[in-house]
Amino acid sequence: MKKIVASLVLFFVATFSFVSCSGSRKAVSKEDIKIGLITLHDENSTYDKNFIDSMKKAVKELGLRDDQLEIKSGIEEDNSCYDEASRLAKKCNVIFADSFGHEDYLIQAAKENPSVLFAHATGTKAHTEKLDNFGNAFAAIYEGRYLAGIAAGMKLNELIEDGYITEDEAKVGYVGAFPYAEVKSGYTSFFLGVQSVCPTATMEVQFTNSWFNLSKEETVAQNLIRRGCVLISQHADSMGAPNACEAAGIPNVTYNGTTVASCPETYIVSSKIDWTPYFKYLINSAIAGTKIDYDWTGTIANGAVVLDPVGTNAASGTQEAIDQAKAKLEDGTLHVFDTSKFTVKGNHLTTYMADVDSDEKFTPDHEAISNGYFHESEMRSAPYFDIDIDGITNLGELRD
């Protein structure tokens, strides 16, 4: 009899726990909503500043108070992220983290706090984890990078026409953080934009092995300039590369925000993700107690992919060229990764298995090419284009 009673107790406890953990989140009033934002660095990082600015803008546009948002900056991609997310979960209804390496720790906190909504930028696991209270988000920023590349290509054409360089000297330098798909997708789309208007252009890429390192980013930019690169762009989060360009008088295309004030002689244009539309969607979902998409992808159409105003150093006709290409991206007549526009070891690709359902071995699992183009960010929000195309030389990582 005691065994039967004990078994029944265990059954009811287990059932109650399951219902509690799998039940839907409750709605919360707009006046009581509390938001937690976790960032890898602080506002000195252009990447993190972009998230912070967008979240503050979303809070303001939704009519919330400043004290309804708590920002925790400088949270590393380690167990400190789990600790901070767990602490915030005690008082917040929705928590967002901004760096790729935060994801596993945020998922752990989400599993332990089912009544709190968690979301994460650049992550890959929400669509396979399938938690009711966790989602990934990113944007089709490759389209913005492509448009910025058009501005760079127009500048190269101007330098050629003015006799500063020859067609064969139209070499672009790119400061990369890591050789990850996110970075490769970005610099490849940028380069394809460059080549769409300046077909003789080539590009060299060097990596810092860091998302934010002022000294390394400046050094890599200087190295690329010494190697004959006449225009620089970057996927790195400090002012290192723009400052190096301003000092050397080399045109610069930035990411995550304009540098027109600090680099007035060299700034051309900047592409970025405006996270405001997603943050408003996320906060409203938390207020309503509803589920969010496992993968939310921002686009030009929903206002998440944007370009800052073209600088005065841009070539004549740049804005018009950008506007024409943007219209084609919006109506679907232009695809950034059109396989007829690039080759790999001299050949055009007709098939490519991408790593979409990420695992430890990065096993390719989805066909990404159909209808003549690579379908980036259509099977999950985070980029998975990791192809090394012809015309781009990988110089590897900067060595100390």
C-alpha positions as a Markdown table, in Angstrom:
| # | Residue | x | y | z |
|---|---|---|---|---|
| 1 | Met | 0.0 | 0.0 | 0.0 |
| 2 | Lys | 2.8 | 2.4 | 0.9 |
| 3 | Lys | 4.4 | 1.7 | -2.5 |
| 4 | Ile | 1.2 | 2.5 | -4.3 |
| 5 | Val | 0.7 | 5.8 | -2.3 |
| 6 | Ala | 4.3 | 6.8 | -3.0 |
| 7 | Ser | 3.9 | 6.1 | -6.7 |
| 8 | Leu | 0.7 | 8.2 | -6.8 |
| 9 | Val | 2.5 | 11.1 | -5.1 |
| 10 | Leu | 5.3 | 10.9 | -7.6 |
| 11 | Phe | 2.9 | 10.8 | -10.5 |
| 12 | Phe | 1.0 | 13.9 | -9.3 |
| 13 | Val | 4.2 | 15.8 | -8.6 |
| 14 | Ala | 5.6 | 14.9 | -12.0 |
| 15 | Thr | 2.3 | 15.8 | -13.7 |
| 16 | Phe | 2.0 | 19.1 | -11.9 |
| 17 | Ser | 5.6 | 20.0 | -12.8 |
| 18 | Phe | 5.0 | 19.2 | -16.4 |
| 19 | Val | 1.9 | 21.4 | -16.6 |
| 20 | Ser | 3.7 | 24.2 | -14.8 |
| 21 | Cys | 6.7 | 24.1 | -17.1 |
| 22 | Ser | 4.8 | 23.7 | -20.4 |
| 23 | Gly | 1.9 | 26.0 | -19.7 |
| 24 | Ser | 1.6 | 29.3 | -21.6 |
| 25 | Arg | 3.0 | 32.5 | -20.3 |
| 26 | Lys | 0.6 | 34.9 | -18.7 |
| 27 | Ala | -0.2 | 38.3 | -20.2 |
| 28 | Val | 1.2 | 41.3 | -18.3 |
| 29 | Ser | 0.0 | 44.9 | -18.3 |
| 30 | Lys | 1.9 | 47.5 | -20.3 |
| 31 | Glu | 2.5 | 49.4 | -17.0 |
| 32 | Asp | 4.1 | 46.4 | -15.3 |
| 33 | Ile | 6.2 | 44.9 | -18.2 |
| 34 | Lys | 9.9 | 44.7 | -17.3 |
| 35 | Ile | 12.6 | 44.1 | -20.0 |
| 36 | Gly | 16.2 | 42.8 | -19.6 |
| 37 | Leu | 18.8 | 43.5 | -22.2 |
| 38 | Ile | 22.2 | 41.6 | -22.1 |
| 39 | Thr | 25.0 | 42.9 | -24.2 |
| 40 | Leu | 28.5 | 41.5 | -24.8 |
| 41 | His | 30.2 | 44.9 | -24.7 |
| 42 | Asp | 29.0 | 48.5 | -23.9 |
| 43 | Glu | 28.2 | 51.5 | -26.0 |
| 44 | Asn | 31.9 | 51.7 | -27.1 |
| 45 | Ser | 31.2 | 48.8 | -29.4 |
| 46 | Thr | 29.3 | 49.8 | -32.5 |
| 47 | Tyr | 27.5 | 46.4 | -32.5 |
| 48 | Asp | 26.3 | 46.6 | -28.9 |
| 49 | Lys | 25.5 | 50.3 | -29.2 |
| 50 | Asn | 23.2 | 49.5 | -32.1 |
| 51 | Phe | 21.2 | 47.1 | -29.9 |
| 52 | Ile | 21.1 | 49.5 | -26.9 |
| 53 | Asp | 19.9 | 52.4 | -29.1 |
| 54 | Ser | 17.3 | 50.2 | -30.8 |
| 55 | Met | 15.9 | 48.9 | -27.5 |
| 56 | Lys | 15.7 | 52.4 | -26.0 |
| 57 | Lys | 13.9 | 53.5 | -29.1 |
| 58 | Ala | 11.4 | 50.6 | -29.0 |
| 59 | Val | 10.7 | 51.4 | -25.3 |
| 60 | Lys | 10.1 | 55.0 | -26.1 |
| 61 | Glu | 7.9 | 54.3 | -29.1 |
| 62 | Leu | 5.8 | 51.8 | -27.1 |
| 63 | Gly | 5.2 | 54.5 | -24.4 |
| 64 | Leu | 7.1 | 52.6 | -21.7 |
| 65 | Arg | 9.0 | 54.2 | -18.9 |
| 66 | Asp | 12.8 | 54.2 | -18.7 |
| 67 | Asp | 12.8 | 52.2 | -15.5 |
| 68 | Gln | 11.0 | 49.3 | -17.3 |
| 69 | Leu | 14.3 | 48.5 | -19.0 |
| 70 | Glu | 17.4 | 47.1 | -17.4 |
| 71 | Ile | 20.6 | 46.9 | -19.4 |
| 72 | Lys | 23.5 | 44.7 | -18.4 |
| 73 | Ser | 26.6 | 45.3 | -20.5 |
| 74 | Gly | 29.9 | 43.5 | -20.5 |
| 75 | Ile | 28.4 | 40.0 | -20.1 |
| 76 | Glu | 30.9 | 37.5 | -21.5 |
| 77 | Glu | 30.0 | 34.4 | -23.5 |
| 78 | Asp | 30.3 | 32.1 | -20.5 |
| 79 | Asn | 28.4 | 31.1 | -17.4 |
| 80 | Ser | 28.1 | 34.7 | -16.4 |
| 81 | Cys | 25.5 | 35.0 | -19.1 |
| 82 | Tyr | 23.4 | 32.3 | -17.5 |
| 83 | Asp | 23.9 | 33.9 | -14.0 |
| 84 | Glu | 22.8 | 37.3 | -15.3 |
| 85 | Ala | 19.8 | 35.8 | -17.3 |
| 86 | Ser | 18.7 | 33.9 | -14.2 |
| 87 | Arg | 19.0 | 37.0 | -12.0 |
| 88 | Leu | 17.0 | 39.1 | -14.5 |
| 89 | Ala | 14.4 | 36.4 | -14.8 |
| 90 | Lys | 13.4 | 37.0 | -11.2 |
| 91 | Lys | 12.0 | 40.4 | -12.1 |
| 92 | Cys | 11.8 | 40.7 | -15.9 |
| 93 | Asn | 9.1 | 39.4 | -18.2 |
| 94 | Val | 11.3 | 39.4 | -21.3 |
| 95 | Ile | 15.0 | 39.0 | -21.7 |
| 96 | Phe | 17.2 | 39.5 | -24.8 |
| 97 | Ala | 20.9 | 38.7 | -25.3 |
| 98 | Asp | 22.9 | 40.1 | -28.3 |
| 99 | Ser | 25.9 | 37.8 | -28.9 |
| 100 | Phe | 26.2 | 34.4 | -30.6 |
| 101 | Gly | 28.0 | 32.8 | -27.7 |
| 102 | His | 25.3 | 33.8 | -25.3 |
| 103 | Glu | 22.8 | 31.3 | -26.8 |
| 104 | Asp | 23.4 | 28.1 | -24.8 |
| 105 | Tyr | 23.4 | 30.0 | -21.5 |
| 106 | Leu | 20.2 | 31.7 | -22.4 |
| 107 | Ile | 18.5 | 28.5 | -23.5 |
| 108 | Gln | 19.5 | 27.0 | -20.1 |
| 109 | Ala | 17.8 | 29.9 | -18.3 |
| 110 | Ala | 14.8 | 29.7 | -20.6 |
| 111 | Lys | 14.2 | 26.1 | -19.7 |
| 112 | Glu | 14.4 | 26.9 | -16.0 |
| 113 | Asn | 12.1 | 30.0 | -16.3 |
| 114 | Pro | 9.1 | 29.0 | -18.5 |
| 115 | Ser | 7.1 | 32.1 | -17.5 |
| 116 | Val | 9.7 | 34.4 | -18.9 |
| 117 | Leu | 10.1 | 35.1 | -22.6 |
| 118 | Phe | 13.7 | 34.9 | -23.9 |
| 119 | Ala | 15.2 | 35.9 | -27.3 |
| 120 | His | 18.6 | 36.0 | -28.8 |
| 121 | Ala | 20.3 | 37.6 | -31.8 |
| 122 | Thr | 22.4 | 35.6 | -34.4 |
| 123 | Gly | 21.5 | 32.2 | -32.8 |
| 124 | Thr | 20.8 | 29.0 | -34.6 |
| 125 | Lys | 19.0 | 26.7 | -32.1 |
| 126 | Ala | 15.5 | 28.0 | -31.5 |
| 127 | His | 14.0 | 26.1 | -34.4 |
| 128 | Thr | 15.4 | 22.8 | -33.2 |
| 129 | Glu | 15.0 | 23.4 | -29.4 |
| 130 | Lys | 11.3 | 24.3 | -30.0 |
| 131 | Leu | 10.9 | 26.0 | -26.6 |
| 132 | Asp | 7.6 | 27.9 | -26.0 |
| 133 | Asn | 9.6 | 30.8 | -24.5 |
| 134 | Phe | 12.7 | 31.1 | -26.7 |
| 135 | Gly | 13.3 | 32.6 | -30.1 |
| 136 | Asn | 16.1 | 33.6 | -32.4 |
| 137 | Ala | 16.2 | 36.8 | -34.5 |
| 138 | Phe | 18.4 | 38.3 | -37.2 |
| 139 | Ala | 18.0 | 40.2 | -40.4 |
| 140 | Ala | 18.7 | 39.8 | -44.1 |
| 141 | Ile | 21.6 | 42.2 | -43.6 |
| 142 | Tyr | 23.3 | 40.7 | -46.6 |
| 143 | Glu | 20.9 | 42.9 | -48.7 |
| 144 | Gly | 22.1 | 46.0 | -46.9 |
| 145 | Arg | 25.7 | 44.9 | -47.3 |
| 146 | Tyr | 25.1 | 44.4 | -51.0 |
| 147 | Leu | 23.7 | 48.0 | -51.3 |
| 148 | Ala | 26.7 | 49.3 | -49.4 |
| 149 | Gly | 28.9 | 47.4 | -51.8 |
| 150 | Ile | 27.3 | 49.3 | -54.7 |
| 151 | Ala | 28.4 | 52.5 | -53.0 |
| 152 | Ala | 31.9 | 51.1 | -52.7 |
| 153 | Gly | 32.0 | 50.0 | -56.3 |
| 154 | Met | 30.8 | 53.5 | -57.4 |
| 155 | Lys | 33.7 | 55.0 | -55.5 |
| 156 | Leu | 36.2 | 52.6 | -57.1 |
| 157 | Asn | 34.9 | 53.7 | -60.5 |
| 158 | Glu | 35.3 | 57.3 | -59.6 |
| 159 | Leu | 39.0 | 56.6 | -58.5 |
| 160 | Ile | 39.5 | 54.9 | -61.9 |
| 161 | Glu | 37.9 | 57.7 | -63.9 |
| 162 | Asp | 39.9 | 60.3 | -62.1 |
| 163 | Gly | 43.2 | 58.5 | -62.7 |
| 164 | Tyr | 44.1 | 57.6 | -59.1 |
| 165 | Ile | 44.1 | 53.9 | -59.8 |
| 166 | Thr | 43.8 | 51.6 | -62.8 |
| 167 | Glu | 41.0 | 49.0 | -63.3 |
| 168 | Asp | 43.4 | 46.3 | -62.1 |
| 169 | Glu | 44.1 | 48.2 | -58.9 |
| 170 | Ala | 40.5 | 48.3 | -57.8 |
| 171 | Lys | 41.3 | 46.2 | -54.6 |
| 172 | Val | 39.1 | 46.4 | -51.5 |
| 173 | Gly | 40.2 | 45.4 | -48.0 |
| 174 | Tyr | 37.9 | 43.9 | -45.4 |
| 175 | Val | 38.5 | 43.7 | -41.7 |
| 176 | Gly | 36.7 | 40.6 | -40.4 |
| 177 | Ala | 36.0 | 39.4 | -36.9 |
| 178 | Phe | 35.9 | 35.6 | -37.2 |
| 179 | Pro | 35.6 | 33.3 | -40.3 |
| 180 | Tyr | 32.0 | 32.4 | -39.4 |
| 181 | Ala | 29.1 | 32.2 | -41.7 |
| 182 | Glu | 27.7 | 35.5 | -40.4 |
| 183 | Val | 30.9 | 37.3 | -41.4 |
| 184 | Lys | 31.4 | 35.4 | -44.7 |
| 185 | Ser | 27.8 | 36.1 | -45.7 |
| 186 | Gly | 28.4 | 39.8 | -45.0 |
| 187 | Tyr | 31.6 | 40.3 | -46.8 |
| 188 | Thr | 30.6 | 38.1 | -49.8 |
| 189 | Ser | 27.4 | 40.1 | -50.3 |
| 190 | Phe | 29.3 | 43.3 | -49.9 |
| 191 | Phe | 31.8 | 42.2 | -52.6 |
| 192 | Leu | 29.1 | 41.1 | -54.9 |
| 193 | Gly | 27.6 | 44.6 | -54.6 |
| 194 | Val | 31.0 | 46.0 | -55.4 |
| 195 | Gln | 31.5 | 43.8 | -58.5 |
| 196 | Ser | 28.0 | 44.6 | -59.8 |
| 197 | Val | 29.2 | 48.1 | -60.7 |
| 198 | Cys | 33.0 | 47.6 | -60.8 |
| 199 | Pro | 33.6 | 44.1 | -62.3 |
| 200 | Thr | 37.4 | 44.3 | -62.1 |
| 201 | Ala | 37.3 | 44.7 | -58.3 |
| 202 | Thr | 39.0 | 42.1 | -56.0 |
| 203 | Met | 39.0 | 41.9 | -52.3 |
| 204 | Glu | 41.3 | 40.8 | -49.5 |
| 205 | Val | 40.0 | 39.8 | -46.0 |
| 206 | Gln | 41.9 | 39.5 | -42.8 |
| 207 | Phe | 40.5 | 38.4 | -39.4 |
| 208 | Thr | 41.1 | 39.7 | -35.9 |
| 209 | Asn | 39.6 | 36.7 | -34.1 |
| 210 | Ser | 37.7 | 39.1 | -31.9 |
| 211 | Trp | 34.3 | 40.9 | -32.2 |
| 212 | Phe | 35.8 | 44.0 | -30.6 |
| 213 | Asn | 39.5 | 44.9 | -30.5 |
| 214 | Leu | 40.4 | 48.5 | -31.3 |
| 215 | Ser | 44.1 | 47.8 | -31.7 |
| 216 | Lys | 43.8 | 44.7 | -33.9 |
| 217 | Glu | 41.1 | 46.2 | -36.1 |
| 218 | Glu | 43.3 | 49.3 | -36.7 |
| 219 | Thr | 46.3 | 47.1 | -37.4 |
| 220 | Val | 44.5 | 44.9 | -39.9 |
| 221 | Ala | 43.1 | 48.0 | -41.7 |
| 222 | Gln | 46.7 | 49.4 | -41.9 |
| 223 | Asn | 48.0 | 46.1 | -43.2 |
| 224 | Leu | 45.4 | 46.0 | -45.9 |
| 225 | Ile | 46.1 | 49.6 | -46.9 |
| 226 | Arg | 49.9 | 48.7 | -47.2 |
| 227 | Arg | 48.9 | 45.8 | -49.4 |
| 228 | Gly | 47.4 | 48.2 | -51.9 |
| 229 | Cys | 43.7 | 48.2 | -50.8 |
| 230 | Val | 42.2 | 51.5 | -51.9 |
| 231 | Leu | 38.9 | 51.1 | -50.0 |
| 232 | Ile | 38.2 | 49.4 | -46.6 |
| 233 | Ser | 35.1 | 47.9 | -45.1 |
| 234 | Gln | 34.6 | 45.8 | -42.0 |
| 235 | His | 32.6 | 43.4 | -39.8 |
| 236 | Ala | 34.2 | 44.4 | -36.5 |
| 237 | Asp | 32.8 | 46.5 | -33.8 |
| 238 | Ser | 35.3 | 49.2 | -32.8 |
| 239 | Met | 36.4 | 52.4 | -34.5 |
| 240 | Gly | 39.8 | 50.8 | -35.3 |
| 241 | Ala | 39.3 | 50.4 | -39.0 |
| 242 | Pro | 37.5 | 53.7 | -39.6 |
| 243 | Asn | 40.2 | 55.6 | -37.7 |
| 244 | Ala | 42.9 | 53.9 | -39.7 |
| 245 | Cys | 41.2 | 54.9 | -42.9 |
| 246 | Glu | 40.7 | 58.5 | -41.8 |
| 247 | Ala | 44.4 | 58.8 | -40.9 |
| 248 | Ala | 45.4 | 57.4 | -44.3 |
| 249 | Gly | 42.8 | 59.1 | -46.4 |
| 250 | Ile | 41.3 | 55.8 | -47.6 |
| 251 | Pro | 37.5 | 55.6 | -48.3 |
| 252 | Asn | 35.6 | 53.6 | -45.7 |
| 253 | Val | 32.3 | 51.8 | -45.7 |
| 254 | Thr | 31.2 | 51.0 | -42.2 |
| 255 | Tyr | 28.8 | 48.7 | -40.4 |
| 256 | Asn | 26.4 | 49.3 | -37.5 |
| 257 | Gly | 26.4 | 53.1 | -37.7 |
| 258 | Thr | 27.7 | 56.1 | -39.5 |
| 259 | Thr | 31.1 | 57.6 | -38.8 |
| 260 | Val | 30.5 | 60.8 | -40.7 |
| 261 | Ala | 31.2 | 62.9 | -37.6 |
| 262 | Ser | 34.4 | 61.2 | -36.5 |
| 263 | Cys | 35.7 | 60.4 | -40.0 |
| 264 | Pro | 34.4 | 63.2 | -42.2 |
| 265 | Glu | 37.0 | 62.9 | -45.0 |
| 266 | Thr | 36.6 | 59.1 | -45.7 |
| 267 | Tyr | 33.1 | 57.9 | -44.7 |
| 268 | Ile | 31.0 | 56.7 | -47.6 |
| 269 | Val | 28.0 | 54.8 | -46.2 |
| 270 | Ser | 27.0 | 52.4 | -43.5 |
| 271 | Ser | 24.6 | 49.4 | -43.4 |
| 272 | Lys | 23.0 | 48.1 | -40.2 |
| 273 | Ile | 20.2 | 46.2 | -38.7 |
| 274 | Asp | 17.6 | 48.4 | -37.0 |
| 275 | Trp | 16.4 | 46.2 | -34.2 |
| 276 | Thr | 13.5 | 48.4 | -33.2 |
| 277 | Pro | 10.8 | 46.6 | -35.2 |
| 278 | Tyr | 11.8 | 43.3 | -33.6 |
| 279 | Phe | 12.1 | 44.7 | -30.1 |
| 280 | Lys | 8.6 | 46.1 | -30.4 |
| 281 | Tyr | 7.3 | 42.8 | -31.6 |
| 282 | Leu | 9.1 | 41.0 | -28.8 |
| 283 | Ile | 7.8 | 43.3 | -26.1 |
| 284 | Asn | 4.2 | 43.3 | -27.4 |
| 285 | Ser | 4.3 | 39.5 | -27.4 |
| 286 | Ala | 5.5 | 39.4 | -23.8 |
| 287 | Ile | 2.6 | 41.8 | -22.9 |
| 288 | Ala | 0.1 | 39.6 | -24.7 |
| 289 | Gly | 1.6 | 36.4 | -23.3 |
| 290 | Thr | 1.8 | 35.0 | -26.8 |
| 291 | Lys | 4.5 | 32.9 | -28.5 |
| 292 | Ile | 7.1 | 34.4 | -30.7 |
| 293 | Asp | 8.6 | 33.0 | -34.0 |
| 294 | Tyr | 11.4 | 30.6 | -33.5 |
| 295 | Asp | 13.2 | 32.5 | -36.2 |
| 296 | Trp | 12.3 | 36.1 | -37.0 |
| 297 | Thr | 14.1 | 37.6 | -40.0 |
| 298 | Gly | 14.2 | 41.4 | -40.5 |
| 299 | Thr | 14.1 | 42.7 | -44.0 |
| 300 | Ile | 14.2 | 46.0 | -46.0 |
| 301 | Ala | 10.4 | 45.8 | -46.3 |
| 302 | Asn | 9.8 | 45.6 | -42.5 |
| 303 | Gly | 12.4 | 48.3 | -41.7 |
| 304 | Ala | 15.0 | 46.2 | -40.1 |
| 305 | Val | 17.6 | 46.4 | -42.9 |
| 306 | Val | 18.7 | 50.0 | -43.4 |
| 307 | Leu | 21.5 | 52.2 | -44.7 |
| 308 | Asp | 22.5 | 55.4 | -43.0 |
| 309 | Pro | 22.6 | 58.5 | -45.3 |
| 310 | Val | 25.3 | 58.5 | -48.0 |
| 311 | Gly | 28.3 | 60.6 | -47.1 |
| 312 | Thr | 29.6 | 63.6 | -49.1 |
| 313 | Asn | 32.7 | 61.5 | -50.1 |
| 314 | Ala | 30.5 | 59.1 | -52.1 |
| 315 | Ala | 30.7 | 59.1 | -55.9 |
| 316 | Ser | 28.2 | 61.1 | -57.9 |
| 317 | Gly | 25.1 | 59.0 | -58.6 |
| 318 | Thr | 25.6 | 56.6 | -55.7 |
| 319 | Gln | 22.2 | 57.2 | -54.1 |
| 320 | Glu | 20.4 | 56.7 | -57.4 |
| 321 | Ala | 22.3 | 53.4 | -57.9 |
| 322 | Ile | 21.4 | 52.2 | -54.4 |
| 323 | Asp | 17.8 | 53.1 | -54.9 |
| 324 | Gln | 17.5 | 51.2 | -58.2 |
| 325 | Ala | 19.1 | 48.0 | -56.7 |
| 326 | Lys | 16.9 | 48.4 | -53.5 |
| 327 | Ala | 13.7 | 48.4 | -55.6 |
| 328 | Lys | 14.8 | 45.2 | -57.3 |
| 329 | Leu | 15.6 | 43.5 | -54.0 |
| 330 | Glu | 12.2 | 44.5 | -52.8 |
| 331 | Asp | 10.3 | 43.2 | -55.8 |
| 332 | Gly | 12.3 | 40.0 | -56.0 |
| 333 | Thr | 13.9 | 40.6 | -59.4 |
| 334 | Leu | 17.4 | 40.8 | -57.8 |
| 335 | His | 18.9 | 38.1 | -55.6 |
| 336 | Val | 22.2 | 38.9 | -53.8 |
| 337 | Phe | 23.6 | 35.4 | -54.1 |
| 338 | Asp | 22.6 | 34.8 | -57.7 |
| 339 | Thr | 24.8 | 31.8 | -58.6 |
| 340 | Ser | 25.4 | 33.2 | -62.2 |
| 341 | Lys | 27.2 | 36.2 | -60.6 |
| 342 | Phe | 30.0 | 34.3 | -58.8 |
| 343 | Thr | 32.2 | 31.2 | -59.2 |
| 344 | Val | 33.9 | 28.8 | -56.8 |
| 345 | Lys | 37.2 | 27.5 | -58.2 |
| 346 | Gly | 36.1 | 28.6 | -61.6 |
| 347 | Asn | 32.7 | 27.0 | -61.6 |
| 348 | His | 29.2 | 28.2 | -61.0 |
| 349 | Leu | 27.4 | 26.3 | -58.2 |
| 350 | Thr | 24.2 | 24.4 | -58.9 |
| 351 | Thr | 23.9 | 22.7 | -55.5 |
| 352 | Tyr | 25.1 | 23.3 | -51.9 |
| 353 | Met | 24.2 | 21.6 | -48.7 |
| 354 | Ala | 24.2 | 24.2 | -45.9 |
| 355 | Asp | 24.4 | 23.7 | -42.1 |
| 356 | Val | 21.0 | 24.9 | -41.0 |
| 357 | Asp | 20.2 | 22.6 | -38.1 |
| 358 | Ser | 23.4 | 23.3 | -36.3 |
| 359 | Asp | 25.3 | 20.5 | -34.4 |
| 360 | Glu | 28.7 | 20.2 | -33.0 |
| 361 | Lys | 30.1 | 18.9 | -36.3 |
| 362 | Phe | 28.4 | 21.6 | -38.4 |
| 363 | Thr | 26.9 | 18.9 | -40.5 |
| 364 | Pro | 25.4 | 20.1 | -43.9 |
| 365 | Asp | 21.7 | 19.2 | -43.8 |
| 366 | His | 19.7 | 21.5 | -46.2 |
| 367 | Glu | 19.9 | 22.2 | -49.9 |
| 368 | Ala | 20.4 | 25.9 | -50.2 |
| 369 | Ile | 20.5 | 26.5 | -53.9 |
| 370 | Ser | 17.4 | 26.5 | -56.1 |
| 371 | Asn | 16.0 | 28.7 | -58.8 |
| 372 | Gly | 19.4 | 30.0 | -59.6 |
| 373 | Tyr | 20.4 | 31.5 | -56.2 |
| 374 | Phe | 21.5 | 30.6 | -52.7 |
| 375 | His | 18.5 | 31.0 | -50.3 |
| 376 | Glu | 20.2 | 32.8 | -47.4 |
| 377 | Ser | 18.2 | 33.4 | -44.2 |
| 378 | Glu | 15.1 | 31.7 | -45.5 |
| 379 | Met | 15.5 | 28.4 | -43.6 |
| 380 | Arg | 16.6 | 30.2 | -40.3 |
| 381 | Ser | 17.2 | 33.8 | -39.4 |
| 382 | Ala | 21.0 | 33.5 | -38.8 |
| 383 | Pro | 23.3 | 33.4 | -41.8 |
| 384 | Tyr | 24.5 | 30.1 | -43.1 |
| 385 | Phe | 26.3 | 31.2 | -46.3 |
| 386 | Asp | 29.9 | 30.0 | -45.7 |
| 387 | Ile | 31.2 | 29.7 | -49.3 |
| 388 | Asp | 34.6 | 31.0 | -50.4 |
| 389 | Ile | 34.0 | 32.5 | -53.8 |
| 390 | Asp | 36.5 | 33.5 | -56.4 |
| 391 | Gly | 37.8 | 37.1 | -56.3 |
| 392 | Ile | 38.2 | 37.2 | -52.5 |
| 393 | Thr | 41.5 | 36.3 | -51.0 |
| 394 | Asn | 41.5 | 35.1 | -47.3 |
| 395 | Leu | 44.6 | 36.3 | -45.6 |
| 396 | Gly | 43.8 | 34.4 | -42.4 |
| 397 | Glu | 44.0 | 35.7 | -38.9 |
| 398 | Leu | 46.2 | 38.6 | -37.7 |
| 399 | Arg | 49.2 | 37.2 | -35.8 |
| 400 | Asp | 50.6 | 38.9 | -32.8 |
